[in-house]
Structures are given as C-alpha cells and as structure tokens.
Amino acid sequence: DFEFHIDHCYTDILALLQVDTAKFNFLIDPFKTRNQIMEIFVPQVLESTTILKLMCGCDNDVIISV
C-alpha cells in the first residue's frame, strides 16, 4: 500500500510504503530508503512475474506510479 501527502503540495509525494507478507508487515520510509526501493524492491518485487501482488483501493497509487 502506498500513502501519499498531497494536501499541501503541487505534486504527490510518496510518504509511506506498506508491504505485507505471510509472516511480516513492513512500514518503509521512502525518504530514507529511496535508493534501495528503486534498485532492489521495484525490480525484484514489483516487476516480478512470479510474485503475486494484491492491490486494494489503489486508484491514486496507480496515478502516481505512472
């Protein structure tokens, strides 16, 4: 799940990344981990065709990700 701060800015800012697995729930600060998100998480998880991704209520998430 992505959380955005859009109330007082001109562009959307990714403010929190939530990832749930069968064993753990992760809250990731994108301000401190941007390089790791872009270099590891995006290619290995989001772009993977073997990992099932479920998205709920992600209409704003899809807009910001494009």
All heavy atoms as TSV, in Angstrom:
chain	resi	resn	atom	element	x	y	z
A	1	ASP	N	N	0.855	-1.167	0.000
A	1	ASP	CA	C	0.000	0.000	0.000
A	1	ASP	C	C	0.902	1.232	0.000
A	1	ASP	O	O	1.932	1.255	0.653
A	1	ASP	CB	C	-0.884	-0.021	1.240
A	1	ASP	CG	C	-1.884	1.134	1.264
A	1	ASP	OD1	O	-2.226	1.641	0.180
A	1	ASP	OD2	O	-2.309	1.510	2.353
A	2	PHE	N	N	0.536	2.237	-0.742
A	2	PHE	CA	C	1.265	3.495	-0.783
A	2	PHE	C	C	0.434	4.565	-0.088
A	2	PHE	O	O	-0.777	4.621	-0.260
A	2	PHE	CB	C	1.505	3.957	-2.228
A	2	PHE	CG	C	2.316	3.013	-3.043
A	2	PHE	CD1	C	1.716	2.273	-4.049
A	2	PHE	CD2	C	3.667	2.864	-2.817
A	2	PHE	CE1	C	2.460	1.412	-4.831
A	2	PHE	CE2	C	4.424	2.000	-3.591
A	2	PHE	CZ	C	3.816	1.276	-4.592
A	3	GLU	N	N	1.076	5.404	0.669
A	3	GLU	CA	C	0.406	6.553	1.277
A	3	GLU	C	C	1.074	7.811	0.743
A	3	GLU	O	O	2.294	7.891	0.680
A	3	GLU	CB	C	0.512	6.514	2.805
A	3	GLU	CG	C	-0.105	5.279	3.432
A	3	GLU	CD	C	-1.601	5.178	3.225
A	3	GLU	OE1	O	-2.261	6.234	3.072
A	3	GLU	OE2	O	-2.120	4.056	3.205
A	4	PHE	N	N	0.253	8.782	0.360
A	4	PHE	CA	C	0.784	9.995	-0.240
A	4	PHE	C	C	0.420	11.219	0.568
A	4	PHE	O	O	-0.612	11.261	1.227
A	4	PHE	CB	C	0.232	10.177	-1.662
A	4	PHE	CG	C	0.687	9.115	-2.592
A	4	PHE	CD1	C	-0.125	8.034	-2.878
A	4	PHE	CD2	C	1.941	9.174	-3.170
A	4	PHE	CE1	C	0.290	7.044	-3.729
A	4	PHE	CE2	C	2.360	8.183	-4.020
A	4	PHE	CZ	C	1.538	7.118	-4.298
A	5	HIS	N	N	1.278	12.215	0.487
A	5	HIS	CA	C	0.994	13.520	1.079
A	5	HIS	C	C	0.683	14.450	-0.087
A	5	HIS	O	O	1.564	14.843	-0.832
A	5	HIS	CB	C	2.201	14.030	1.860
A	5	HIS	CG	C	2.038	15.434	2.328
A	5	HIS	ND1	N	1.073	15.794	3.232
A	5	HIS	CD2	C	2.687	16.562	2.015
A	5	HIS	CE1	C	1.156	17.100	3.443
A	5	HIS	NE2	N	2.126	17.580	2.718
A	6	ILE	N	N	-0.613	14.755	-0.296
A	6	ILE	CA	C	-0.990	15.585	-1.440
A	6	ILE	C	C	-1.769	16.825	-1.049
A	6	ILE	O	O	-2.131	17.624	-1.896
A	6	ILE	CB	C	-1.807	14.773	-2.477
A	6	ILE	CG1	C	-3.081	14.223	-1.859
A	6	ILE	CG2	C	-0.977	13.672	-3.084
A	6	ILE	CD1	C	-4.015	13.542	-2.826
A	7	ASP	N	N	-2.026	16.994	0.245
A	7	ASP	CA	C	-2.880	18.097	0.673
A	7	ASP	C	C	-2.267	19.480	0.476
A	7	ASP	O	O	-2.944	20.421	0.112
A	7	ASP	CB	C	-3.273	17.932	2.138
A	7	ASP	CG	C	-4.149	16.713	2.358
A	7	ASP	OD1	O	-4.838	16.312	1.389
A	7	ASP	OD2	O	-4.146	16.173	3.470
A	8	HIS	N	N	-0.978	19.620	0.733
A	8	HIS	CA	C	-0.356	20.947	0.716
A	8	HIS	C	C	0.874	20.991	-0.183
A	8	HIS	O	O	1.890	21.584	0.170
A	8	HIS	CB	C	0.029	21.361	2.135
A	8	HIS	CG	C	-1.132	21.350	3.077
A	8	HIS	ND1	N	-2.143	22.297	3.024
A	8	HIS	CD2	C	-1.466	20.506	4.071
A	8	HIS	CE1	C	-3.033	22.034	3.962
A	8	HIS	NE2	N	-2.655	20.942	4.605
A	9	CYS	N	N	0.798	20.343	-1.337
A	9	CYS	CA	C	1.932	20.373	-2.259
A	9	CYS	C	C	1.407	20.332	-3.695
A	9	CYS	O	O	0.269	19.968	-3.938
A	9	CYS	CB	C	2.901	19.233	-1.987
A	9	CYS	SG	S	2.177	17.613	-2.134
A	10	TYR	N	N	2.244	20.710	-4.629
A	10	TYR	CA	C	1.847	20.753	-6.035
A	10	TYR	C	C	1.970	19.401	-6.720
A	10	TYR	O	O	1.306	19.120	-7.691
A	10	TYR	CB	C	2.669	21.791	-6.786
A	10	TYR	CG	C	2.389	23.195	-6.315
A	10	TYR	CD1	C	3.283	23.864	-5.511
A	10	TYR	CD2	C	1.199	23.836	-6.660
A	10	TYR	CE1	C	3.018	25.150	-5.067
A	10	TYR	CE2	C	0.914	25.114	-6.216
A	10	TYR	CZ	C	1.838	25.770	-5.418
A	10	TYR	OH	O	1.553	27.030	-4.977
A	11	THR	N	N	2.858	18.556	-6.228
A	11	THR	CA	C	2.993	17.209	-6.787
A	11	THR	C	C	2.839	16.203	-5.655
A	11	THR	O	O	3.115	16.502	-4.500
A	11	THR	CB	C	4.367	17.012	-7.456
A	11	THR	OG1	O	5.385	17.228	-6.475
A	11	THR	CG2	C	4.553	17.975	-8.605
A	12	ASP	N	N	2.400	15.010	-6.004
A	12	ASP	CA	C	2.233	13.968	-4.992
A	12	ASP	C	C	3.593	13.525	-4.469
A	12	ASP	O	O	4.554	13.408	-5.225
A	12	ASP	CB	C	1.510	12.769	-5.593
A	12	ASP	CG	C	0.110	13.141	-6.072
A	12	ASP	OD1	O	-0.419	14.157	-5.587
A	12	ASP	OD2	O	-0.434	12.422	-6.913
A	13	ILE	N	N	3.666	13.277	-3.176
A	13	ILE	CA	C	4.901	12.822	-2.547
A	13	ILE	C	C	4.609	11.492	-1.868
A	13	ILE	O	O	3.718	11.412	-1.021
A	13	ILE	CB	C	5.404	13.843	-1.508
A	13	ILE	CG1	C	5.715	15.169	-2.166
A	13	ILE	CG2	C	6.623	13.296	-0.780
A	13	ILE	CD1	C	6.033	16.273	-1.174
A	14	LEU	N	N	5.339	10.460	-2.241
A	14	LEU	CA	C	5.195	9.168	-1.593
A	14	LEU	C	C	5.659	9.297	-0.152
A	14	LEU	O	O	6.794	9.653	0.117
A	14	LEU	CB	C	6.019	8.106	-2.321
A	14	LEU	CG	C	5.973	6.697	-1.760
A	14	LEU	CD1	C	4.554	6.146	-1.815
A	14	LEU	CD2	C	6.922	5.805	-2.517
A	15	ALA	N	N	4.759	9.054	0.806
A	15	ALA	CA	C	5.072	9.295	2.210
A	15	ALA	C	C	5.264	8.019	3.017
A	15	ALA	O	O	5.877	8.054	4.069
A	15	ALA	CB	C	3.966	10.139	2.844
A	16	LEU	N	N	4.755	6.896	2.537
A	16	LEU	CA	C	4.884	5.650	3.282
A	16	LEU	C	C	4.605	4.486	2.346
A	16	LEU	O	O	3.702	4.549	1.510
A	16	LEU	CB	C	3.881	5.617	4.445
A	16	LEU	CG	C	3.882	4.374	5.318
A	16	LEU	CD1	C	5.192	4.281	6.104
A	16	LEU	CD2	C	2.699	4.407	6.274
A	17	LEU	N	N	5.389	3.435	2.475
A	17	LEU	CA	C	5.195	2.218	1.693
A	17	LEU	C	C	4.918	1.091	2.676
A	17	LEU	O	O	5.702	0.865	3.596
A	17	LEU	CB	C	6.444	1.918	0.860
A	17	LEU	CG	C	6.469	0.653	0.035
A	17	LEU	CD1	C	5.358	0.667	-1.002
A	17	LEU	CD2	C	7.813	0.502	-0.645
A	18	GLN	N	N	3.791	0.404	2.509
A	18	GLN	CA	C	3.414	-0.699	3.380
A	18	GLN	C	C	3.462	-1.984	2.580
A	18	GLN	O	O	2.832	-2.089	1.532
A	18	GLN	CB	C	2.017	-0.491	3.935
A	18	GLN	CG	C	1.869	0.791	4.724
A	18	GLN	CD	C	0.409	1.077	5.065
A	18	GLN	OE1	O	-0.434	0.194	5.052
A	18	GLN	NE2	N	0.111	2.329	5.355
A	19	VAL	N	N	4.203	-2.972	3.088
A	19	VAL	CA	C	4.337	-4.258	2.416
A	19	VAL	C	C	3.998	-5.348	3.422
A	19	VAL	O	O	4.552	-5.376	4.518
A	19	VAL	CB	C	5.773	-4.467	1.885
A	19	VAL	CG1	C	5.906	-5.825	1.220
A	19	VAL	CG2	C	6.165	-3.353	0.930
A	20	ASP	N	N	3.093	-6.240	3.038
A	20	ASP	CA	C	2.711	-7.357	3.903
A	20	ASP	C	C	3.112	-8.663	3.237
A	20	ASP	O	O	2.923	-8.843	2.042
A	20	ASP	CB	C	1.197	-7.370	4.125
A	20	ASP	CG	C	0.716	-6.137	4.865
A	20	ASP	OD1	O	1.411	-5.689	5.785
A	20	ASP	OD2	O	-0.357	-5.629	4.505
A	21	THR	N	N	3.683	-9.555	4.037
A	21	THR	CA	C	3.989	-10.903	3.576
A	21	THR	C	C	3.227	-11.866	4.475
A	21	THR	O	O	2.514	-11.450	5.385
A	21	THR	CB	C	5.506	-11.195	3.657
A	21	THR	OG1	O	5.899	-11.260	5.029
A	21	THR	CG2	C	6.312	-10.131	2.923
A	22	ALA	N	N	3.391	-13.150	4.242
A	22	ALA	CA	C	2.706	-14.138	5.069
A	22	ALA	C	C	3.172	-14.075	6.526
A	22	ALA	O	O	2.418	-14.388	7.437
A	22	ALA	CB	C	2.936	-15.537	4.513
A	23	LYS	N	N	4.412	-13.649	6.748
A	23	LYS	CA	C	4.969	-13.648	8.110
A	23	LYS	C	C	5.170	-12.266	8.709
A	23	LYS	O	O	5.217	-12.124	9.927
A	23	LYS	CB	C	6.310	-14.377	8.120
A	23	LYS	CG	C	6.198	-15.847	7.799
A	23	LYS	CD	C	7.527	-16.524	7.924
A	23	LYS	CE	C	7.396	-18.008	7.633
A	23	LYS	NZ	N	8.664	-18.706	7.817
A	24	PHE	N	N	5.332	-11.233	7.874
A	24	PHE	CA	C	5.701	-9.926	8.391
A	24	PHE	C	C	4.917	-8.804	7.720
A	24	PHE	O	O	4.469	-8.941	6.586
A	24	PHE	CB	C	7.204	-9.656	8.175
A	24	PHE	CG	C	8.097	-10.635	8.865
A	24	PHE	CD1	C	8.689	-11.663	8.154
A	24	PHE	CD2	C	8.354	-10.527	10.224
A	24	PHE	CE1	C	9.515	-12.572	8.788
A	24	PHE	CE2	C	9.180	-11.428	10.857
A	24	PHE	CZ	C	9.767	-12.460	10.141
A	25	ASN	N	N	4.800	-7.700	8.425
A	25	ASN	CA	C	4.276	-6.454	7.873
A	25	ASN	C	C	5.386	-5.422	7.956
A	25	ASN	O	O	5.988	-5.248	9.021
A	25	ASN	CB	C	3.062	-5.965	8.671
A	25	ASN	CG	C	1.934	-6.966	8.650
A	25	ASN	OD1	O	1.654	-7.554	7.628
A	25	ASN	ND2	N	1.284	-7.157	9.771
A	26	PHE	N	N	5.657	-4.752	6.855
A	26	PHE	CA	C	6.732	-3.768	6.810
A	26	PHE	C	C	6.160	-2.379	6.557
A	26	PHE	O	O	5.296	-2.203	5.695
A	26	PHE	CB	C	7.713	-4.094	5.675
A	26	PHE	CG	C	8.393	-5.417	5.822
A	26	PHE	CD1	C	7.873	-6.540	5.198
A	26	PHE	CD2	C	9.537	-5.537	6.579
A	26	PHE	CE1	C	8.495	-7.778	5.324
A	26	PHE	CE2	C	10.167	-6.768	6.716
A	26	PHE	CZ	C	9.640	-7.888	6.084
A	27	LEU	N	N	6.634	-1.392	7.284
A	27	LEU	CA	C	6.366	0.019	7.018
A	27	LEU	C	C	7.695	0.620	6.603
A	27	LEU	O	O	8.653	0.625	7.379
A	27	LEU	CB	C	5.825	0.724	8.262
A	27	LEU	CG	C	4.497	0.190	8.790
A	27	LEU	CD1	C	4.120	0.917	10.065
A	27	LEU	CD2	C	3.405	0.354	7.752
A	28	ILE	N	N	7.759	1.136	5.386
A	28	ILE	CA	C	9.026	1.596	4.812
A	28	ILE	C	C	8.968	3.105	4.591
A	28	ILE	O	O	8.034	3.608	3.971
A	28	ILE	CB	C	9.313	0.862	3.491
A	28	ILE	CG1	C	9.356	-0.650	3.747
A	28	ILE	CG2	C	10.609	1.366	2.864
A	28	ILE	CD1	C	9.362	-1.491	2.503
A	29	ASP	N	N	9.970	3.793	5.080
A	29	ASP	CA	C	10.092	5.239	4.896
A	29	ASP	C	C	10.788	5.499	3.559
A	29	ASP	O	O	11.984	5.271	3.425
A	29	ASP	CB	C	10.911	5.833	6.035
A	29	ASP	CG	C	11.087	7.334	5.929
A	29	ASP	OD1	O	10.748	7.921	4.876
A	29	ASP	OD2	O	11.572	7.931	6.905
A	30	PRO	N	N	10.056	5.967	2.541
A	30	PRO	CA	C	10.664	6.158	1.222
A	30	PRO	C	C	11.676	7.293	1.174
A	30	PRO	O	O	12.505	7.346	0.278
A	30	PRO	CB	C	9.473	6.445	0.316
A	30	PRO	CG	C	8.427	6.970	1.218
A	30	PRO	CD	C	8.639	6.317	2.546
A	31	PHE	N	N	11.624	8.205	2.144
A	31	PHE	CA	C	12.598	9.291	2.163
A	31	PHE	C	C	13.991	8.779	2.521
A	31	PHE	O	O	14.987	9.278	2.020
A	31	PHE	CB	C	12.178	10.382	3.150
A	31	PHE	CG	C	10.882	11.051	2.772
A	31	PHE	CD1	C	9.745	10.834	3.518
A	31	PHE	CD2	C	10.810	11.869	1.665
A	31	PHE	CE1	C	8.545	11.440	3.169
A	31	PHE	CE2	C	9.614	12.481	1.301
A	31	PHE	CZ	C	8.481	12.265	2.057
A	32	LYS	N	N	14.063	7.757	3.377
A	32	LYS	CA	C	15.354	7.221	3.803
A	32	LYS	C	C	15.811	6.042	2.959
A	32	LYS	O	O	16.983	5.679	3.008
A	32	LYS	CB	C	15.294	6.801	5.271
A	32	LYS	CG	C	15.116	7.965	6.209
A	32	LYS	CD	C	15.214	7.527	7.640
A	32	LYS	CE	C	15.112	8.743	8.535
A	32	LYS	NZ	N	15.466	8.449	9.914
A	33	THR	N	N	14.912	5.433	2.212
A	33	THR	CA	C	15.247	4.192	1.504
A	33	THR	C	C	14.998	4.263	-0.002
A	33	THR	O	O	14.853	3.234	-0.646
A	33	THR	CB	C	14.439	3.022	2.096
A	33	THR	OG1	O	13.037	3.320	1.977
A	33	THR	CG2	C	14.781	2.765	3.550
A	34	ARG	N	N	14.952	5.439	-0.564
A	34	ARG	CA	C	14.633	5.581	-1.997
A	34	ARG	C	C	15.550	4.748	-2.886
A	34	ARG	O	O	15.083	4.056	-3.789
A	34	ARG	CB	C	14.686	7.044	-2.424
A	34	ARG	CG	C	14.418	7.214	-3.923
A	34	ARG	CD	C	14.216	8.648	-4.323
A	34	ARG	NE	N	14.155	8.834	-5.742
A	34	ARG	CZ	C	13.173	8.443	-6.538
A	34	ARG	NH1	N	12.146	7.802	-6.040
A	34	ARG	NH2	N	13.202	8.675	-7.833
A	35	ASN	N	N	16.848	4.793	-2.646
A	35	ASN	CA	C	17.781	4.042	-3.496
A	35	ASN	C	C	17.510	2.541	-3.431
A	35	ASN	O	O	17.493	1.863	-4.454
A	35	ASN	CB	C	19.222	4.336	-3.111
A	35	ASN	CG	C	19.630	5.741	-3.482
A	35	ASN	OD1	O	19.018	6.369	-4.345
A	35	ASN	ND2	N	20.640	6.263	-2.815
A	36	GLN	N	N	17.289	2.025	-2.216
A	36	GLN	CA	C	17.011	0.596	-2.062
A	36	GLN	C	C	15.677	0.225	-2.704
A	36	GLN	O	O	15.558	-0.845	-3.302
A	36	GLN	CB	C	16.988	0.201	-0.574
A	36	GLN	CG	C	18.340	0.284	0.092
A	36	GLN	CD	C	18.628	1.665	0.674
A	36	GLN	OE1	O	17.955	2.646	0.393
A	36	GLN	NE2	N	19.661	1.751	1.502
A	37	ILE	N	N	14.686	1.101	-2.584
A	37	ILE	CA	C	13.391	0.825	-3.209
A	37	ILE	C	C	13.551	0.730	-4.719
A	37	ILE	O	O	13.063	-0.211	-5.355
A	37	ILE	CB	C	12.358	1.911	-2.846
A	37	ILE	CG1	C	11.981	1.801	-1.367
A	37	ILE	CG2	C	11.114	1.798	-3.729
A	37	ILE	CD1	C	11.141	2.960	-0.870
A	38	MET	N	N	14.248	1.681	-5.311
A	38	MET	CA	C	14.380	1.714	-6.764
A	38	MET	C	C	15.316	0.631	-7.292
A	38	MET	O	O	15.105	0.095	-8.374
A	38	MET	CB	C	14.861	3.096	-7.217
A	38	MET	CG	C	13.886	4.206	-6.879
A	38	MET	SD	S	12.195	3.906	-7.446
A	38	MET	CE	C	12.401	3.975	-9.204
A	39	GLU	N	N	16.366	0.290	-6.547
A	39	GLU	CA	C	17.353	-0.678	-7.018
A	39	GLU	C	C	17.008	-2.127	-6.686
A	39	GLU	O	O	17.412	-3.034	-7.401
A	39	GLU	CB	C	18.727	-0.339	-6.439
A	39	GLU	CG	C	19.276	0.987	-6.942
A	39	GLU	CD	C	20.535	1.420	-6.219
A	39	GLU	OE1	O	21.071	0.649	-5.405
A	39	GLU	OE2	O	20.981	2.554	-6.462
A	40	ILE	N	N	16.277	-2.336	-5.580
A	40	ILE	CA	C	16.004	-3.702	-5.140
A	40	ILE	C	C	14.515	-4.037	-5.187
A	40	ILE	O	O	14.105	-4.990	-5.845
A	40	ILE	CB	C	16.551	-3.929	-3.711
A	40	ILE	CG1	C	18.069	-3.705	-3.690
A	40	ILE	CG2	C	16.201	-5.315	-3.207
A	40	ILE	CD1	C	18.662	-3.632	-2.301
A	41	PHE	N	N	13.707	-3.245	-4.497
A	41	PHE	CA	C	12.291	-3.582	-4.349
A	41	PHE	C	C	11.537	-3.535	-5.670
A	41	PHE	O	O	10.777	-4.448	-5.991
A	41	PHE	CB	C	11.638	-2.647	-3.319
A	41	PHE	CG	C	10.193	-2.956	-3.070
A	41	PHE	CD1	C	9.835	-4.050	-2.307
A	41	PHE	CD2	C	9.192	-2.157	-3.597
A	41	PHE	CE1	C	8.501	-4.346	-2.075
A	41	PHE	CE2	C	7.858	-2.439	-3.366
A	41	PHE	CZ	C	7.515	-3.543	-2.606
A	42	VAL	N	N	11.723	-2.490	-6.443
A	42	VAL	CA	C	10.977	-2.368	-7.700
A	42	VAL	C	C	11.318	-3.505	-8.660
A	42	VAL	O	O	10.418	-4.229	-9.105
A	42	VAL	CB	C	11.170	-0.976	-8.348
A	42	VAL	CG1	C	10.616	-0.952	-9.754
A	42	VAL	CG2	C	10.507	0.092	-7.484
A	43	PRO	N	N	12.593	-3.741	-8.996
A	43	PRO	CA	C	12.860	-4.809	-9.963
A	43	PRO	C	C	12.605	-6.215	-9.421
A	43	PRO	O	O	12.102	-7.065	-10.146
A	43	PRO	CB	C	14.333	-4.624	-10.331
A	43	PRO	CG	C	14.916	-3.766	-9.283
A	43	PRO	CD	C	13.799	-2.983	-8.667
A	44	GLN	N	N	12.943	-6.462	-8.149
A	44	GLN	CA	C	12.825	-7.825	-7.630
A	44	GLN	C	C	11.414	-8.188	-7.181
A	44	GLN	O	O	11.049	-9.353	-7.181
A	44	GLN	CB	C	13.805	-8.041	-6.477
A	44	GLN	CG	C	15.238	-8.037	-6.923
A	44	GLN	CD	C	16.199	-8.324	-5.783
A	44	GLN	OE1	O	15.820	-8.708	-4.694
A	44	GLN	NE2	N	17.483	-8.126	-6.042
A	45	VAL	N	N	10.620	-7.188	-6.788
A	45	VAL	CA	C	9.282	-7.488	-6.285
A	45	VAL	C	C	8.197	-6.973	-7.238
A	45	VAL	O	O	7.399	-7.737	-7.751
A	45	VAL	CB	C	9.078	-6.916	-4.863
A	45	VAL	CG1	C	7.667	-7.166	-4.381
A	45	VAL	CG2	C	10.099	-7.521	-3.898
A	46	LEU	N	N	8.159	-5.674	-7.467
A	46	LEU	CA	C	7.068	-5.107	-8.264
A	46	LEU	C	C	7.090	-5.559	-9.717
A	46	LEU	O	O	6.042	-5.766	-10.318
A	46	LEU	CB	C	7.103	-3.581	-8.190
A	46	LEU	CG	C	6.774	-2.971	-6.823
A	46	LEU	CD1	C	6.759	-1.454	-6.918
A	46	LEU	CD2	C	5.460	-3.484	-6.286
A	47	GLU	N	N	8.260	-5.722	-10.294
A	47	GLU	CA	C	8.349	-6.127	-11.694
A	47	GLU	C	C	8.371	-7.641	-11.874
A	47	GLU	O	O	8.333	-8.121	-12.997
A	47	GLU	CB	C	9.579	-5.495	-12.345
A	47	GLU	CG	C	9.480	-3.985	-12.438
A	47	GLU	CD	C	10.726	-3.328	-13.010
A	47	GLU	OE1	O	11.725	-4.030	-13.273
A	47	GLU	OE2	O	10.700	-2.098	-13.183
A	48	SER	N	N	8.411	-8.380	-10.782
A	48	SER	CA	C	8.462	-9.839	-10.863
A	48	SER	C	C	7.132	-10.397	-11.353
A	48	SER	O	O	6.064	-9.977	-10.915
A	48	SER	CB	C	8.772	-10.425	-9.484
A	48	SER	OG	O	8.646	-11.831	-9.523
A	49	THR	N	N	7.217	-11.360	-12.245
A	49	THR	CA	C	6.004	-12.022	-12.725
A	49	THR	C	C	5.687	-13.258	-11.896
A	49	THR	O	O	4.639	-13.880	-12.090
A	49	THR	CB	C	6.157	-12.421	-14.205
A	49	THR	OG1	O	7.300	-13.276	-14.331
A	49	THR	CG2	C	6.321	-11.198	-15.079
A	50	THR	N	N	6.564	-13.631	-10.969
A	50	THR	CA	C	6.338	-14.822	-10.140
A	50	THR	C	C	5.827	-14.477	-8.743
A	50	THR	O	O	5.471	-15.370	-7.990
A	50	THR	CB	C	7.629	-15.649	-10.012
A	50	THR	OG1	O	8.646	-14.851	-9.414
A	50	THR	CG2	C	8.087	-16.136	-11.375
A	51	ILE	N	N	5.804	-13.202	-8.381
A	51	ILE	CA	C	5.299	-12.776	-7.072
A	51	ILE	C	C	3.908	-12.192	-7.257
A	51	ILE	O	O	3.716	-11.269	-8.054
A	51	ILE	CB	C	6.241	-11.738	-6.422
A	51	ILE	CG1	C	7.601	-12.359	-6.156
A	51	ILE	CG2	C	5.628	-11.202	-5.130
A	51	ILE	CD1	C	8.627	-11.365	-5.624
A	52	LEU	N	N	2.955	-12.750	-6.526
A	52	LEU	CA	C	1.579	-12.262	-6.576
A	52	LEU	C	C	1.474	-10.957	-5.804
A	52	LEU	O	O	1.909	-10.859	-4.666
A	52	LEU	CB	C	0.627	-13.294	-5.967
A	52	LEU	CG	C	-0.840	-12.886	-5.870
A	52	LEU	CD1	C	-1.428	-12.689	-7.259
A	52	LEU	CD2	C	-1.613	-13.923	-5.080
A	53	LYS	N	N	0.902	-9.941	-6.460
A	53	LYS	CA	C	0.696	-8.645	-5.822
A	53	LYS	C	C	-0.799	-8.358	-5.804
A	53	LYS	O	O	-1.451	-8.422	-6.827
A	53	LYS	CB	C	1.450	-7.540	-6.577
A	53	LYS	CG	C	2.936	-7.646	-6.315
A	53	LYS	CD	C	3.871	-7.329	-7.406
A	53	LYS	CE	C	3.745	-7.837	-8.754
A	53	LYS	NZ	N	4.630	-8.902	-9.173
A	54	LEU	N	N	-1.335	-8.083	-4.617
A	54	LEU	CA	C	-2.734	-7.729	-4.467
A	54	LEU	C	C	-2.816	-6.257	-4.114
A	54	LEU	O	O	-2.138	-5.796	-3.205
A	54	LEU	CB	C	-3.397	-8.550	-3.359
A	54	LEU	CG	C	-3.373	-10.056	-3.546
A	54	LEU	CD1	C	-3.949	-10.736	-2.316
A	54	LEU	CD2	C	-4.148	-10.454	-4.779
A	55	MET	N	N	-3.648	-5.529	-4.827
A	55	MET	CA	C	-3.787	-4.094	-4.576
A	55	MET	C	C	-5.241	-3.781	-4.308
A	55	MET	O	O	-6.119	-4.249	-5.023
A	55	MET	CB	C	-3.273	-3.300	-5.761
A	55	MET	CG	C	-1.825	-3.520	-6.038
A	55	MET	SD	S	-1.242	-2.490	-7.379
A	55	MET	CE	C	0.424	-3.063	-7.510
A	56	CYS	N	N	-5.486	-2.999	-3.282
A	56	CYS	CA	C	-6.835	-2.656	-2.878
A	56	CYS	C	C	-6.959	-1.142	-2.784
A	56	CYS	O	O	-6.158	-0.493	-2.112
A	56	CYS	CB	C	-7.136	-3.303	-1.535
A	56	CYS	SG	S	-8.747	-2.864	-0.897
A	57	GLY	N	N	-7.935	-0.570	-3.482
A	57	GLY	CA	C	-8.132	0.873	-3.421
A	57	GLY	C	C	-6.928	1.642	-3.915
A	57	GLY	O	O	-6.511	2.620	-3.311
A	58	CYS	N	N	-6.346	1.200	-5.008
A	58	CYS	CA	C	-5.083	1.784	-5.457
A	58	CYS	C	C	-5.262	2.765	-6.609
A	58	CYS	O	O	-4.329	3.000	-7.366
A	58	CYS	CB	C	-4.118	0.681	-5.853
A	58	CYS	SG	S	-4.729	-0.330	-7.210
A	59	ASP	N	N	-6.429	3.386	-6.737
A	59	ASP	CA	C	-6.637	4.300	-7.862
A	59	ASP	C	C	-5.650	5.473	-7.820
A	59	ASP	O	O	-5.084	5.854	-8.840
A	59	ASP	CB	C	-8.074	4.793	-7.927
A	59	ASP	CG	C	-8.612	5.254	-6.585
A	59	ASP	OD1	O	-8.023	4.896	-5.549
A	59	ASP	OD2	O	-9.616	5.963	-6.579
A	60	ASN	N	N	-5.376	6.035	-6.671
A	60	ASN	CA	C	-4.367	7.110	-6.578
A	60	ASN	C	C	-2.964	6.558	-6.696
A	60	ASN	O	O	-2.074	7.215	-7.211
A	60	ASN	CB	C	-4.509	7.877	-5.265
A	60	ASN	CG	C	-5.670	8.844	-5.300
A	60	ASN	OD1	O	-6.058	9.315	-6.356
A	60	ASN	ND2	N	-6.233	9.120	-4.145
A	61	ASP	N	N	-2.745	5.343	-6.205
A	61	ASP	CA	C	-1.422	4.732	-6.288
A	61	ASP	C	C	-1.005	4.549	-7.750
A	61	ASP	O	O	0.122	4.782	-8.123
A	61	ASP	CB	C	-1.406	3.376	-5.589
A	61	ASP	CG	C	-1.771	3.495	-4.122
A	61	ASP	OD1	O	-1.712	4.618	-3.590
A	61	ASP	OD2	O	-2.105	2.471	-3.519
A	62	VAL	N	N	-1.952	4.101	-8.578
A	62	VAL	CA	C	-1.650	3.876	-9.993
A	62	VAL	C	C	-1.346	5.206	-10.665
A	62	VAL	O	O	-0.429	5.308	-11.464
A	62	VAL	CB	C	-2.818	3.140	-10.680
A	62	VAL	CG1	C	-2.602	3.091	-12.171
A	62	VAL	CG2	C	-2.978	1.754	-10.099
A	63	ILE	N	N	-2.070	6.253	-10.330
A	63	ILE	CA	C	-1.839	7.569	-10.932
A	63	ILE	C	C	-0.428	8.061	-10.633
A	63	ILE	O	O	0.277	8.520	-11.507
A	63	ILE	CB	C	-2.883	8.593	-10.428
A	63	ILE	CG1	C	-4.261	8.226	-10.957
A	63	ILE	CG2	C	-2.508	10.018	-10.836
A	63	ILE	CD1	C	-5.385	9.012	-10.309
A	64	ILE	N	N	0.011	7.950	-9.388
A	64	ILE	CA	C	1.330	8.463	-9.004
A	64	ILE	C	C	2.448	7.594	-9.556
A	64	ILE	O	O	3.526	8.069	-9.844
A	64	ILE	CB	C	1.457	8.586	-7.467
A	64	ILE	CG1	C	2.733	9.326	-7.079
A	64	ILE	CG2	C	1.470	7.247	-6.790
A	64	ILE	CD1	C	2.640	10.795	-7.224
A	65	SER	N	N	2.211	6.282	-9.751
A	65	SER	CA	C	3.261	5.377	-10.182
A	65	SER	C	C	3.569	5.480	-11.657
A	65	SER	O	O	4.605	5.069	-12.105
A	65	SER	CB	C	2.855	3.935	-9.837
A	65	SER	OG	O	2.683	3.800	-8.458
A	66	VAL	N	N	2.656	6.020	-12.437
A	66	VAL	CA	C	2.839	6.051	-13.883
A	66	VAL	C	C	3.805	7.132	-14.293
A	66	VAL	O	O	3.978	8.113	-13.732
A	66	VAL	CB	C	1.475	6.252	-14.568
A	66	VAL	CG1	C	1.646	6.420	-16.056
A	66	VAL	CG2	C	0.586	5.090	-14.257
